[in-house]
Amino acid sequence: MSADILALARPEVPPLPAYNAGLSSQAVRARYGVDHIARLGSNENPYGPSPRVAEALAGLAGQVLHYSDADSTALREAIAARSGTQAGHIVIGNGSESILQMLSLALLSPGDRVLTQRPAFGLHEIYPRMMGAQVELLELTPALGFDVDAWCAALARGPKIAMLANPSNPVSCMFETAAFARLLAATPAGTLLVVDEAYVEYARLTPGFPDALPMLRDWGGAWIVLRTFSKAWGLAGLRVGYGIASDAALVQLLDRVRTPFGVNLAAQLAACAALADEAHMRQGVARTVLQRDAMAAQLQALGLRVAPSATNFLFVDLGRPNGPVNEALLARGVIVKPWKEAGFTQFLRISIGTDDDNARCLAALRTALAS
């Protein structure tokens, strides 16, 4: 980057890490000359969205000359009805990560303190640092779980925002109901609790996972729960997420900084159609959870440590640097996500795919580990 361009930048921006989105299928196919690609790096739903989504999008070509509804009115109302929330307490975004960006733009100034986990979804750290905030990163326990005592102590110090992913990405650990109640009790007035529930549809099948919305409503502090249609609902390519907030005033603040037409017409139509077929989503989730548990057992049989999972992926300790193993998997058409953060470069995050792709991943991993 040239010195002239660097001189124009805000000082917080050049040091920011680029978000690691991983390799595309096209890039792997071109680089390694493989025909079949097992996409197990992005936590997508391999079974796709409800057939109602295709029906909803069938006539879209004749509508794309018009802007989408800037307020996503129909989708907000559908989410409100499903969640027992007023539509004015709901914000829609171009993926839930865009709502993380809105929160940072609307609320954070240089020197503000933000609390989150390490390792974490990268944008929990990148967006606050973009605004000049100071980010405190809490460590996992040796068992790859949340350190509840450390979280309570850090919350008591009064960060402006606490980014709490439940369950975690990339580790997939979760705060159980009693631990979540402790966190609420430890959070002082003046701290906004951001509960990122991107994998809530999977986590609900794990015993002890908290029903966060009623607990937060009873608590009475400031909060927003983030969810997405990219995972269990199968709409990753359309980018639509949402937040449910404690106060309509928070949504109004976010409206001041969001892109006016940030959620496109196709995304709004598809999300409404998906919500109308919850049974399809639940079938795919249940199937994935069964495959996840079987995959975990097979990885453990290879002598690998696998973090307990409440999501649609596994965080796997190879006991060796992940780079060569990842390269060997790519050469066999298997895309996973090697974690690059210091202290975790021996881990792979492996999404759960179809039976065939899971088997392909296991076979490639056995070969890579034996070499």
Beta strands, then each sheet from edge to edge (+ up, - down):
strand 1: 38-39
strand 2: 90-93
strand 3: 113-117
strand 4: 134-138
strand 5: 161-165
strand 6: 192-196
strand 7: 222-228
strand 8: 241-245
strand 9: 305-306
strand 10: 313-317
strand 11: 334-335
strand 12: 337-338
strand 13: 347-351
sheet 1: 1+ 11+
sheet 2: 2+ 8- 7+ 6+ 5+ 3+ 4+
sheet 3: 9+ 10- 13+ 12-
end
